[in-house]
Amino acid sequence: MVSLYRTFLGLQLLLLLLITSCSNPNSATNVRTNQPIALHINTSPSIADTVTMMPPDSEFPYRLDAPNEKFKLSKELKEISGLTCYKDKWLAAVQDEKGAIYLINMNTGDTEDVIEFSADGDYEGITCVKETFYTLRADGVLFQIKHWKGKQKNVKTKVIDTNLGERNDTEGLTFDSLKNQLLIACKASPIIGGKESGVRAAYAYDLKEKKFKVEPIFLLSRKTFKKYIKENIKKNPSYKPYLKEIKQAKKELLFEPSAIAIHPVSNHYYLLSSAGNSLIVLDRSFNIKHLERLDAKRFEQPEGLTFNSKGDLFISSEGQKKKARIYKFDYLP
């Protein structure tokens, strides 16, 4: 009888342990051996966003329906992709096929110099830190370009590997002066070594430590994007077409960052997407401040954006039926 009683107690204890283990999510770990770096990102609809929402910004400081200036670009820049401002005199650009930087006169749109820095490739982003240019290839590789002034033979290029790859489709690049780091926006998967279509991410490369940070600086999910539109559609009826597009896209996020830049006055993040012709503004806490739709007739394929020191906005659009163009929008504080 005693033996049976002890057996019964043992079974009760085992059952209690099993119940406790199942109810405690921290009692086990989930190791994904096919991921070279774990980012603690899951692919369920309840993914933890770092991007949150705010009411739409009624004081968006640009009239995107009325550019103040526009420039038609040369044939070489028909597939212009990345854009940055250099010394408030030139716009520096890269294009999809050639390892070269094009210096464009900010007042005329004329190409004044071409700096060849590497072999042909799919170059998508560009930024500058003082006299040093950085460019970004679609497979996540960064290029540092120094000593480019003067003779072409003096150009010194350094290749910087990141943990990002082709699945991430890296297109956006900018310099964050407040944190002394480069920001890289992913057009496709936010996961290093993995695939996810309903979330977008941006990563950072620390210029002081010369180190790539493996945790994203922010995540934007389809769920947050959709919720923002639904909660603000009454104030912005122009958001209505988004609902149909979101439904058609099913589990995918229709926003695919092709460019990222930081406003020199507000320090807000501006992200441009050629998919859906959209522009999103985030504040420094990664709240969505504003969402703007770009006119598809004017912007055939918007791929680059940048600001001058005054806050004037420049957006480049690839040429398809027309020549590639750059549009300037004056800052209206």
Secondary structure, DSSP 8 states (H G I E B T S, - for coil): -HHHHHHHHHHHHHHHHHHHHHH-TTSS----TT-SS------STT---S-EE----TT-S--TTS-SEEEE--GGGTTEEEEEEETTTEEEEEESS-SEEEEEETTT--EEEEEE-SSS--EEEEEEETTEEEEEETTS-EEEEE--SS-GGG-EEEEE--S--TTT-EEEEEEETTTTEEEEEESS--STTS--SSEEEEEEEETTTTEEEEEEEEEEEHHHHHHHHHHHTTT-GGGHHHHHHHHHHTTS-S--EEEEEE-TTT--EEEEETTTTEEEEE-TT-EEEEEEE--TTT-SSEEEEEE-TT--EEEEE--SSS--EEEEE----
